[in-house]
Amino acid sequence: MYVPFIEQIPLFRDLTEAQRNAIAAKCKLRSYEDKDVILHRDAPKEGLFMLVHGKVKISYSDDVDETIIAVLRVGDFFGELSAIDGAVASADVVALDSTDVLHLSADDFDAIMLEMPEITLALLKYVSKRLRRATEWIRMLSSQDVYGRIAGQLVLLAREHGEQTPDGIRIPLRLTQNDLAGLVGASRESVNKAVGFFKTKQYITVDGLYRITIRDMTALARRSQ
């Protein structure tokens, strides 16, 4: 039933049709609306969640601030670290739109990794990619000012989620100044100044739904270096 969804997940790309069918048989489809919390921070080991429609953000919030760690799209997955080491979830996962995920229980995920070592290798490669991205982002946080961090984050979001339009590359995410502040670890006031500067320079435009279109990717990429 869920085989077409399973085929969207890079983690399972090298499996045989029979293997994908076996995984699909163990999955359950869950649907969420915008702003629904899919996975709570400190939740116990819940298994693997695979994003087959919509987008989610991984974030860490306290009483004052929110830090957005990543934005995931169709084909991405989350919950794998808790599924592997048994520790509680380290961040919240929140729907950014109408979102569907396939859920594979922790026990089923453990069994599948033992039965299909191809998945373990693919998972290692995927986690390594995330670690490299996190390392690069830490470097940017430590070496760039707020303007550079925002420019870098917009370039990253455009590359991963962007849609080409006649006006430039549109990021189809609602990104308020609070959202940007959470993404780059800065105050809303600092973000406001940086966004205003980029708009004045015509590097970007922002519509009434807080969706950003990048008009000059080259200039933004240069500012992020």
VOMAR-741569 format. One record per residue (C-alpha): residue in one letter; x, z, y; residue number from 1. Coordinates in nm, 4 decimals. Layout:
<rec><res>A</res><u>X</u><w>Z</w><v>Y</v><n>NUM</n></rec>
...
END
This chain:
<rec><res>M</res><u>0.0000</u><w>0.0000</w><v>0.0000</v><n>1</n></rec>
<rec><res>Y</res><u>0.2762</u><w>0.0917</w><v>0.2435</v><n>2</n></rec>
<rec><res>V</res><u>0.5386</u><w>-0.1568</w><v>0.1230</v><n>3</n></rec>
<rec><res>P</res><u>0.5214</u><w>-0.3735</w><v>0.4420</v><n>4</n></rec>
<rec><res>F</res><u>0.5970</u><w>-0.0577</w><v>0.6423</v><n>5</n></rec>
<rec><res>I</res><u>0.8821</u><w>0.0430</w><v>0.4114</v><n>6</n></rec>
<rec><res>E</res><u>1.0385</u><w>-0.3001</w><v>0.4640</v><n>7</n></rec>
<rec><res>Q</res><u>1.0675</u><w>-0.2225</w><v>0.8381</v><n>8</n></rec>
<rec><res>I</res><u>1.2988</u><w>0.0745</w><v>0.7708</v><n>9</n></rec>
<rec><res>P</res><u>1.6684</u><w>-0.0286</w><v>0.7677</v><n>10</n></rec>
<rec><res>L</res><u>1.7446</u><w>0.2662</w><v>0.5398</v><n>11</n></rec>
<rec><res>F</res><u>1.5669</u><w>0.0840</w><v>0.2554</v><n>12</n></rec>
<rec><res>R</res><u>1.6732</u><w>-0.2722</w><v>0.3374</v><n>13</n></rec>
<rec><res>D</res><u>1.9121</u><w>-0.3146</w><v>0.0432</v><n>14</n></rec>
<rec><res>L</res><u>1.6723</u><w>-0.1829</w><v>-0.2197</v><n>15</n></rec>
<rec><res>T</res><u>1.4910</u><w>-0.3956</w><v>-0.4729</v><n>16</n></rec>
<rec><res>E</res><u>1.1209</u><w>-0.4650</w><v>-0.4428</v><n>17</n></rec>
<rec><res>A</res><u>1.0545</u><w>-0.2269</w><v>-0.7338</v><n>18</n></rec>
<rec><res>Q</res><u>1.2477</u><w>0.0504</w><v>-0.5605</v><n>19</n></rec>
<rec><res>R</res><u>1.0602</u><w>-0.0006</w><v>-0.2336</v><n>20</n></rec>
<rec><res>N</res><u>0.7315</u><w>0.0055</w><v>-0.4245</v><n>21</n></rec>
<rec><res>A</res><u>0.8310</u><w>0.3370</w><v>-0.5846</v><n>22</n></rec>
<rec><res>I</res><u>0.9093</u><w>0.4885</w><v>-0.2444</v><n>23</n></rec>
<rec><res>A</res><u>0.5894</u><w>0.3548</w><v>-0.0878</v><n>24</n></rec>
<rec><res>A</res><u>0.3860</u><w>0.5205</w><v>-0.3621</v><n>25</n></rec>
<rec><res>K</res><u>0.5198</u><w>0.8608</w><v>-0.2585</v><n>26</n></rec>
<rec><res>C</res><u>0.4583</u><w>0.8191</w><v>0.1165</v><n>27</n></rec>
<rec><res>K</res><u>0.1666</u><w>0.9332</w><v>0.3299</v><n>28</n></rec>
<rec><res>L</res><u>0.0684</u><w>0.7702</w><v>0.6577</v><n>29</n></rec>
<rec><res>R</res><u>0.0173</u><w>1.0019</w><v>0.9552</v><n>30</n></rec>
<rec><res>S</res><u>-0.1196</u><w>0.8959</w><v>1.2936</v><n>31</n></rec>
<rec><res>Y</res><u>-0.0659</u><w>1.0607</w><v>1.6321</v><n>32</n></rec>
<rec><res>E</res><u>-0.1737</u><w>1.0109</w><v>1.9912</v><n>33</n></rec>
<rec><res>D</res><u>0.0402</u><w>1.0121</w><v>2.3051</v><n>34</n></rec>
<rec><res>K</res><u>0.2035</u><w>1.3543</w><v>2.3634</v><n>35</n></rec>
<rec><res>D</res><u>0.1160</u><w>1.4882</w><v>2.0166</v><n>36</n></rec>
<rec><res>V</res><u>0.3971</u><w>1.6961</w><v>1.8654</v><n>37</n></rec>
<rec><res>I</res><u>0.4878</u><w>1.5400</w><v>1.5310</v><n>38</n></rec>
<rec><res>L</res><u>0.7607</u><w>1.7853</w><v>1.4361</v><n>39</n></rec>
<rec><res>H</res><u>0.8124</u><w>2.1248</w><v>1.5988</v><n>40</n></rec>
<rec><res>R</res><u>1.1527</u><w>2.2752</w><v>1.6677</v><n>41</n></rec>
<rec><res>D</res><u>1.2334</u><w>2.5455</w><v>1.4116</v><n>42</n></rec>
<rec><res>A</res><u>0.9901</u><w>2.3913</w><v>1.1615</v><n>43</n></rec>
<rec><res>P</res><u>1.1019</u><w>2.4404</w><v>0.8004</v><n>44</n></rec>
<rec><res>K</res><u>1.2309</u><w>2.1583</w><v>0.5823</v><n>45</n></rec>
<rec><res>E</res><u>0.9509</u><w>1.8975</w><v>0.5977</v><n>46</n></rec>
<rec><res>G</res><u>1.1095</u><w>1.5797</w><v>0.4628</v><n>47</n></rec>
<rec><res>L</res><u>1.1679</u><w>1.2360</w><v>0.6071</v><n>48</n></rec>
<rec><res>F</res><u>0.9503</u><w>1.0790</w><v>0.8784</v><n>49</n></rec>
<rec><res>M</res><u>0.9708</u><w>0.6999</w><v>0.9274</v><n>50</n></rec>
<rec><res>L</res><u>0.8419</u><w>0.5389</w><v>1.2455</v><n>51</n></rec>
<rec><res>V</res><u>0.6274</u><w>0.2326</w><v>1.1668</v><n>52</n></rec>
<rec><res>H</res><u>0.4317</u><w>0.2021</w><v>1.4930</v><n>53</n></rec>
<rec><res>G</res><u>0.4827</u><w>0.3360</w><v>1.8450</v><n>54</n></rec>
<rec><res>K</res><u>0.7675</u><w>0.5410</w><v>1.9920</v><n>55</n></rec>
<rec><res>V</res><u>0.8740</u><w>0.9059</w><v>1.9920</v><n>56</n></rec>
<rec><res>K</res><u>1.1114</u><w>1.1251</w><v>2.1863</v><n>57</n></rec>
<rec><res>I</res><u>1.3353</u><w>1.3914</w><v>2.0412</v><n>58</n></rec>
<rec><res>S</res><u>1.3579</u><w>1.6738</w><v>2.2913</v><n>59</n></rec>
<rec><res>Y</res><u>1.4504</u><w>2.0374</w><v>2.3422</v><n>60</n></rec>
<rec><res>S</res><u>1.2351</u><w>2.2383</w><v>2.5815</v><n>61</n></rec>
<rec><res>D</res><u>1.2346</u><w>2.5895</w><v>2.7229</v><n>62</n></rec>
<rec><res>D</res><u>1.0114</u><w>2.7552</w><v>2.9803</v><n>63</n></rec>
<rec><res>V</res><u>1.1765</u><w>2.5623</w><v>3.2650</v><n>64</n></rec>
<rec><res>D</res><u>1.3427</u><w>2.2398</w><v>3.1540</v><n>65</n></rec>
<rec><res>E</res><u>1.3226</u><w>1.9674</w><v>2.8939</v><n>66</n></rec>
<rec><res>T</res><u>1.6256</u><w>1.7830</w><v>2.7599</v><n>67</n></rec>
<rec><res>I</res><u>1.5435</u><w>1.4501</w><v>2.5981</v><n>68</n></rec>
<rec><res>I</res><u>1.7966</u><w>1.3816</w><v>2.3248</v><n>69</n></rec>
<rec><res>A</res><u>1.6798</u><w>1.0392</w><v>2.2121</v><n>70</n></rec>
<rec><res>V</res><u>1.3946</u><w>0.7903</w><v>2.2136</v><n>71</n></rec>
<rec><res>L</res><u>1.3193</u><w>0.6338</w><v>1.8750</v><n>72</n></rec>
<rec><res>R</res><u>1.1367</u><w>0.3108</w><v>1.7956</v><n>73</n></rec>
<rec><res>V</res><u>0.9907</u><w>0.1319</w><v>1.4932</v><n>74</n></rec>
<rec><res>G</res><u>1.2385</u><w>0.1344</w><v>1.2044</v><n>75</n></rec>
<rec><res>D</res><u>1.3989</u><w>0.4635</w><v>1.3076</v><n>76</n></rec>
<rec><res>F</res><u>1.3478</u><w>0.7860</w><v>1.1173</v><n>77</n></rec>
<rec><res>F</res><u>1.3867</u><w>1.1581</w><v>1.1734</v><n>78</n></rec>
<rec><res>G</res><u>1.3850</u><w>1.4842</w><v>0.9788</v><n>79</n></rec>
<rec><res>E</res><u>1.6677</u><w>1.3666</w><v>0.7548</v><n>80</n></rec>
<rec><res>L</res><u>1.9111</u><w>1.6439</w><v>0.8498</v><n>81</n></rec>
<rec><res>S</res><u>1.6682</u><w>1.9216</w><v>0.7614</v><n>82</n></rec>
<rec><res>A</res><u>1.5783</u><w>1.7353</w><v>0.4450</v><n>83</n></rec>
<rec><res>I</res><u>1.9461</u><w>1.7265</w><v>0.3481</v><n>84</n></rec>
<rec><res>D</res><u>2.0702</u><w>2.0745</w><v>0.4444</v><n>85</n></rec>
<rec><res>G</res><u>1.7457</u><w>2.2720</w><v>0.4320</v><n>86</n></rec>
<rec><res>A</res><u>1.7855</u><w>2.4105</w><v>0.7846</v><n>87</n></rec>
<rec><res>V</res><u>1.4988</u><w>2.4218</w><v>1.0337</v><n>88</n></rec>
<rec><res>A</res><u>1.4431</u><w>2.1356</w><v>1.2782</v><n>89</n></rec>
<rec><res>S</res><u>1.6647</u><w>2.1624</w><v>1.5854</v><n>90</n></rec>
<rec><res>A</res><u>1.4338</u><w>1.9793</w><v>1.8304</v><n>91</n></rec>
<rec><res>D</res><u>1.0749</u><w>1.8737</w><v>1.8902</v><n>92</n></rec>
<rec><res>V</res><u>0.9614</u><w>1.5204</w><v>1.8104</v><n>93</n></rec>
<rec><res>V</res><u>0.6783</u><w>1.4045</w><v>2.0387</v><n>94</n></rec>
<rec><res>A</res><u>0.4755</u><w>1.0813</w><v>2.0361</v><n>95</n></rec>
<rec><res>L</res><u>0.5202</u><w>0.8650</w><v>2.3455</v><n>96</n></rec>
<rec><res>D</res><u>0.2285</u><w>0.6411</w><v>2.2559</v><n>97</n></rec>
<rec><res>S</res><u>-0.0212</u><w>0.5888</w><v>1.9783</v><n>98</n></rec>
<rec><res>T</res><u>0.2172</u><w>0.6354</w><v>1.6872</v><n>99</n></rec>
<rec><res>D</res><u>0.2152</u><w>0.6020</w><v>1.3082</v><n>100</n></rec>
<rec><res>V</res><u>0.4742</u><w>0.7512</w><v>1.0768</v><n>101</n></rec>
<rec><res>L</res><u>0.5243</u><w>0.7447</w><v>0.7039</v><n>102</n></rec>
<rec><res>H</res><u>0.6064</u><w>1.0881</w><v>0.5642</v><n>103</n></rec>
<rec><res>L</res><u>0.8115</u><w>1.1454</w><v>0.2522</v><n>104</n></rec>
<rec><res>S</res><u>0.8199</u><w>1.5072</w><v>0.1347</v><n>105</n></rec>
<rec><res>A</res><u>1.1525</u><w>1.6874</w><v>0.1120</v><n>106</n></rec>
<rec><res>D</res><u>1.1281</u><w>1.7116</w><v>-0.2678</v><n>107</n></rec>
<rec><res>D</res><u>1.0491</u><w>1.3417</w><v>-0.3029</v><n>108</n></rec>
<rec><res>F</res><u>1.3318</u><w>1.2516</w><v>-0.0639</v><n>109</n></rec>
<rec><res>D</res><u>1.5789</u><w>1.4618</w><v>-0.2666</v><n>110</n></rec>
<rec><res>A</res><u>1.4666</u><w>1.2935</w><v>-0.5892</v><n>111</n></rec>
<rec><res>I</res><u>1.4889</u><w>0.9445</w><v>-0.4411</v><n>112</n></rec>
<rec><res>M</res><u>1.8428</u><w>1.0003</w><v>-0.3121</v><n>113</n></rec>
<rec><res>L</res><u>1.9495</u><w>1.1054</w><v>-0.6611</v><n>114</n></rec>
<rec><res>E</res><u>1.7769</u><w>0.8085</w><v>-0.8234</v><n>115</n></rec>
<rec><res>M</res><u>1.8867</u><w>0.5495</w><v>-0.5654</v><n>116</n></rec>
<rec><res>P</res><u>2.2432</u><w>0.6085</w><v>-0.4425</v><n>117</n></rec>
<rec><res>E</res><u>2.2125</u><w>0.3024</w><v>-0.2161</v><n>118</n></rec>
<rec><res>I</res><u>1.9967</u><w>0.5162</w><v>0.0123</v><n>119</n></rec>
<rec><res>T</res><u>2.2611</u><w>0.7871</w><v>0.0379</v><n>120</n></rec>
<rec><res>L</res><u>2.5220</u><w>0.5329</w><v>0.1494</v><n>121</n></rec>
<rec><res>A</res><u>2.2833</u><w>0.3752</w><v>0.4014</v><n>122</n></rec>
<rec><res>L</res><u>2.1946</u><w>0.7218</w><v>0.5331</v><n>123</n></rec>
<rec><res>L</res><u>2.5608</u><w>0.8072</w><v>0.5836</v><n>124</n></rec>
<rec><res>K</res><u>2.6119</u><w>0.4879</w><v>0.7837</v><n>125</n></rec>
<rec><res>Y</res><u>2.3056</u><w>0.5590</w><v>0.9959</v><n>126</n></rec>
<rec><res>V</res><u>2.4041</u><w>0.9191</w><v>1.0677</v><n>127</n></rec>
<rec><res>S</res><u>2.7560</u><w>0.8010</w><v>1.1554</v><n>128</n></rec>
<rec><res>K</res><u>2.6078</u><w>0.5544</w><v>1.4044</v><n>129</n></rec>
<rec><res>R</res><u>2.4055</u><w>0.8326</w><v>1.5658</v><n>130</n></rec>
<rec><res>L</res><u>2.7118</u><w>1.0557</w><v>1.5820</v><n>131</n></rec>
<rec><res>R</res><u>2.9151</u><w>0.7834</w><v>1.7528</v><n>132</n></rec>
<rec><res>R</res><u>2.6336</u><w>0.7337</w><v>2.0044</v><n>133</n></rec>
<rec><res>A</res><u>2.6181</u><w>1.1083</w><v>2.0697</v><n>134</n></rec>
<rec><res>T</res><u>2.9943</u><w>1.1217</w><v>2.1166</v><n>135</n></rec>
<rec><res>E</res><u>2.9797</u><w>0.8377</w><v>2.3690</v><n>136</n></rec>
<rec><res>W</res><u>2.6979</u><w>1.0085</w><v>2.5547</v><n>137</n></rec>
<rec><res>I</res><u>2.8925</u><w>1.3362</w><v>2.5707</v><n>138</n></rec>
<rec><res>R</res><u>3.1839</u><w>1.1413</w><v>2.7170</v><n>139</n></rec>
<rec><res>M</res><u>2.9546</u><w>0.9905</w><v>2.9791</v><n>140</n></rec>
<rec><res>L</res><u>2.8036</u><w>1.3285</w><v>3.0657</v><n>141</n></rec>
<rec><res>S</res><u>3.1461</u><w>1.4778</w><v>3.1200</v><n>142</n></rec>
<rec><res>S</res><u>3.2992</u><w>1.1901</w><v>3.3150</v><n>143</n></rec>
<rec><res>Q</res><u>3.0140</u><w>1.0364</w><v>3.5180</v><n>144</n></rec>
<rec><res>D</res><u>2.8142</u><w>1.1539</w><v>3.8165</v><n>145</n></rec>
<rec><res>V</res><u>2.4326</u><w>1.1508</w><v>3.8084</v><n>146</n></rec>
<rec><res>Y</res><u>2.4215</u><w>0.7893</w><v>3.9314</v><n>147</n></rec>
<rec><res>G</res><u>2.6498</u><w>0.6783</w><v>3.6501</v><n>148</n></rec>
<rec><res>R</res><u>2.4590</u><w>0.8742</w><v>3.3862</v><n>149</n></rec>
<rec><res>I</res><u>2.1242</u><w>0.7284</w><v>3.4938</v><n>150</n></rec>
<rec><res>A</res><u>2.2695</u><w>0.3781</w><v>3.5035</v><n>151</n></rec>
<rec><res>G</res><u>2.4121</u><w>0.4242</w><v>3.1536</v><n>152</n></rec>
<rec><res>Q</res><u>2.0896</u><w>0.5612</w><v>3.0133</v><n>153</n></rec>
<rec><res>L</res><u>1.8832</u><w>0.2761</w><v>3.1612</v><n>154</n></rec>
<rec><res>V</res><u>2.1234</u><w>0.0209</w><v>3.0163</v><n>155</n></rec>
<rec><res>L</res><u>2.0977</u><w>0.1891</w><v>2.6750</v><n>156</n></rec>
<rec><res>L</res><u>1.7171</u><w>0.2024</w><v>2.6864</v><n>157</n></rec>
<rec><res>A</res><u>1.7003</u><w>-0.1614</w><v>2.7967</v><n>158</n></rec>
<rec><res>R</res><u>1.9226</u><w>-0.2705</w><v>2.5091</v><n>159</n></rec>
<rec><res>E</res><u>1.7257</u><w>-0.0740</w><v>2.2502</v><n>160</n></rec>
<rec><res>H</res><u>1.3698</u><w>-0.1117</w><v>2.3810</v><n>161</n></rec>
<rec><res>G</res><u>1.3780</u><w>-0.3745</w><v>2.6564</v><n>162</n></rec>
<rec><res>E</res><u>1.1395</u><w>-0.6685</w><v>2.6876</v><n>163</n></rec>
<rec><res>Q</res><u>1.2464</u><w>-0.9799</w><v>2.8756</v><n>164</n></rec>
<rec><res>T</res><u>1.0124</u><w>-1.0691</w><v>3.1649</v><n>165</n></rec>
<rec><res>P</res><u>1.0401</u><w>-1.3180</w><v>3.4544</v><n>166</n></rec>
<rec><res>D</res><u>1.1436</u><w>-1.0261</w><v>3.6773</v><n>167</n></rec>
<rec><res>G</res><u>1.4083</u><w>-0.8828</w><v>3.4474</v><n>168</n></rec>
<rec><res>I</res><u>1.4309</u><w>-0.6546</w><v>3.1443</v><n>169</n></rec>
<rec><res>R</res><u>1.1346</u><w>-0.4192</w><v>3.1328</v><n>170</n></rec>
<rec><res>I</res><u>1.1679</u><w>-0.0825</w><v>2.9565</v><n>171</n></rec>
<rec><res>P</res><u>0.8219</u><w>-0.0280</w><v>2.8009</v><n>172</n></rec>
<rec><res>L</res><u>0.8374</u><w>0.3491</w><v>2.8294</v><n>173</n></rec>
<rec><res>R</res><u>0.6755</u><w>0.5781</w><v>3.0832</v><n>174</n></rec>
<rec><res>L</res><u>0.9814</u><w>0.7304</w><v>3.2521</v><n>175</n></rec>
<rec><res>T</res><u>0.8964</u><w>0.9773</w><v>3.5266</v><n>176</n></rec>
<rec><res>Q</res><u>1.1752</u><w>1.1336</w><v>3.7306</v><n>177</n></rec>
<rec><res>N</res><u>1.1305</u><w>1.4479</w><v>3.5198</v><n>178</n></rec>
<rec><res>D</res><u>1.1824</u><w>1.2351</w><v>3.2069</v><n>179</n></rec>
<rec><res>L</res><u>1.4986</u><w>1.0822</w><v>3.3504</v><n>180</n></rec>
<rec><res>A</res><u>1.6215</u><w>1.4253</w><v>3.4530</v><n>181</n></rec>
<rec><res>G</res><u>1.5733</u><w>1.5410</w><v>3.0933</v><n>182</n></rec>
<rec><res>L</res><u>1.7584</u><w>1.2382</w><v>2.9607</v><n>183</n></rec>
<rec><res>V</res><u>2.0673</u><w>1.2759</w><v>3.1781</v><n>184</n></rec>
<rec><res>G</res><u>2.0845</u><w>1.6523</w><v>3.2284</v><n>185</n></rec>
<rec><res>A</res><u>2.0301</u><w>1.6538</w><v>3.6047</v><n>186</n></rec>
<rec><res>S</res><u>1.7864</u><w>1.7948</w><v>3.8587</v><n>187</n></rec>
<rec><res>R</res><u>1.4770</u><w>1.6002</w><v>3.9581</v><n>188</n></rec>
<rec><res>E</res><u>1.6045</u><w>1.5879</w><v>4.3157</v><n>189</n></rec>
<rec><res>S</res><u>1.9309</u><w>1.4238</w><v>4.2094</v><n>190</n></rec>
<rec><res>V</res><u>1.7434</u><w>1.1735</w><v>3.9961</v><n>191</n></rec>
<rec><res>N</res><u>1.5121</u><w>1.0926</w><v>4.2871</v><n>192</n></rec>
<rec><res>K</res><u>1.8098</u><w>1.0051</w><v>4.5065</v><n>193</n></rec>
<rec><res>A</res><u>1.9744</u><w>0.7919</w><v>4.2391</v><n>194</n></rec>
<rec><res>V</res><u>1.6567</u><w>0.6013</w><v>4.1532</v><n>195</n></rec>
<rec><res>G</res><u>1.5917</u><w>0.5426</w><v>4.5240</v><n>196</n></rec>
<rec><res>F</res><u>1.9451</u><w>0.4065</w><v>4.5632</v><n>197</n></rec>
<rec><res>F</res><u>1.9079</u><w>0.1697</w><v>4.2666</v><n>198</n></rec>
<rec><res>K</res><u>1.5722</u><w>0.0486</w><v>4.4003</v><n>199</n></rec>
<rec><res>T</res><u>1.7205</u><w>-0.0127</w><v>4.7455</v><n>200</n></rec>
<rec><res>K</res><u>2.0034</u><w>-0.2122</w><v>4.5887</v><n>201</n></rec>
<rec><res>Q</res><u>1.7380</u><w>-0.4060</w><v>4.3920</v><n>202</n></rec>
<rec><res>Y</res><u>1.9011</u><w>-0.3118</w><v>4.0632</v><n>203</n></rec>
<rec><res>I</res><u>1.5641</u><w>-0.1879</w><v>3.9365</v><n>204</n></rec>
<rec><res>T</res><u>1.1941</u><w>-0.1774</w><v>4.0189</v><n>205</n></rec>
<rec><res>V</res><u>0.9441</u><w>0.0893</w><v>3.9136</v><n>206</n></rec>
<rec><res>D</res><u>0.5723</u><w>0.0190</w><v>3.8716</v><n>207</n></rec>
<rec><res>G</res><u>0.2785</u><w>0.2534</w><v>3.9148</v><n>208</n></rec>
<rec><res>L</res><u>0.2950</u><w>0.3591</w><v>3.5499</v><n>209</n></rec>
<rec><res>Y</res><u>0.6603</u><w>0.4698</w><v>3.5842</v><n>210</n></rec>
<rec><res>R</res><u>0.7889</u><w>0.1752</w><v>3.3830</v><n>211</n></rec>
<rec><res>I</res><u>1.1263</u><w>0.0509</w><v>3.4964</v><n>212</n></rec>
<rec><res>T</res><u>1.2362</u><w>-0.3123</w><v>3.5094</v><n>213</n></rec>
<rec><res>I</res><u>1.6070</u><w>-0.3804</w><v>3.5344</v><n>214</n></rec>
<rec><res>R</res><u>1.6707</u><w>-0.6697</w><v>3.7694</v><n>215</n></rec>
<rec><res>D</res><u>2.0517</u><w>-0.6535</w><v>3.7706</v><n>216</n></rec>
<rec><res>M</res><u>2.1876</u><w>-0.5417</w><v>3.4352</v><n>217</n></rec>
<rec><res>T</res><u>2.5450</u><w>-0.6313</w><v>3.5280</v><n>218</n></rec>
<rec><res>A</res><u>2.5441</u><w>-0.4045</w><v>3.8329</v><n>219</n></rec>
<rec><res>L</res><u>2.3933</u><w>-0.1138</w><v>3.6407</v><n>220</n></rec>
<rec><res>A</res><u>2.6383</u><w>-0.1529</w><v>3.3521</v><n>221</n></rec>
<rec><res>R</res><u>2.9279</u><w>-0.1599</w><v>3.5999</v><n>222</n></rec>
<rec><res>R</res><u>2.7989</u><w>0.1584</w><v>3.7667</v><n>223</n></rec>
<rec><res>S</res><u>2.7881</u><w>0.3360</w><v>3.4316</v><n>224</n></rec>
<rec><res>Q</res><u>3.1547</u><w>0.2753</w><v>3.3490</v><n>225</n></rec>
END
